[in-house]
Amino acid sequence: MEDDNKCIDSLLITLNYLKENGALDIKPGKQIEFKCMHCDGRAIASRAMSNGHLWVVCYNCGVLLFQ
């Protein structure tokens, strides 16, 4: 149960960071660039036109989120 709570807390921290940086609000077919919360590298968030899925990747440390 404690591990589950840590996972949920980590997810909430990530989602809040993405929300603060506008990544959750982008329109389909658009992308934004922002600083990665883990390494301060260049991160890109984009939303697919076809299904609205969100893809967030940091070019320094890897994928942050795929929805």
SULTATA-V477748 format. One record per residue. RES is the residue in one small letter. D_CENTER is the distance of its C-alpha to the mean C-alpha in Angstrom with 1 decimal. Layout:
# SULTATA-V477748
res=[RES,RES]
d_center=[D_CENTER,D_CENTER]
This chain:
# SULTATA-V477748
res=[m,e,d,d,n,k,c,i,d,s,l,l,i,t,l,n,y,l,k,e,n,g,a,l,d,i,k,p,g,k,q,i,e,f,k,c,m,h,c,d,g,r,a,i,a,s,r,a,m,s,n,g,h,l,w,v,v,c,y,n,c,g,v,l,l,f,q]
d_center=[25.1,24.0,21.5,20.1,19.8,18.0,15.4,15.0,14.9,12.2,10.0,11.1,10.5,6.8,6.7,9.3,7.9,5.2,8.4,10.6,9.3,9.6,6.4,7.5,11.0,11.3,14.3,14.9,15.9,14.2,11.6,10.8,10.8,10.0,10.7,8.8,9.3,11.2,13.5,13.4,13.2,12.1,8.5,8.3,6.5,9.3,10.8,13.8,17.2,18.8,16.9,14.0,11.4,7.8,6.9,4.4,7.1,9.0,12.7,14.1,12.7,11.0,8.3,5.4,4.7,7.5,9.0]
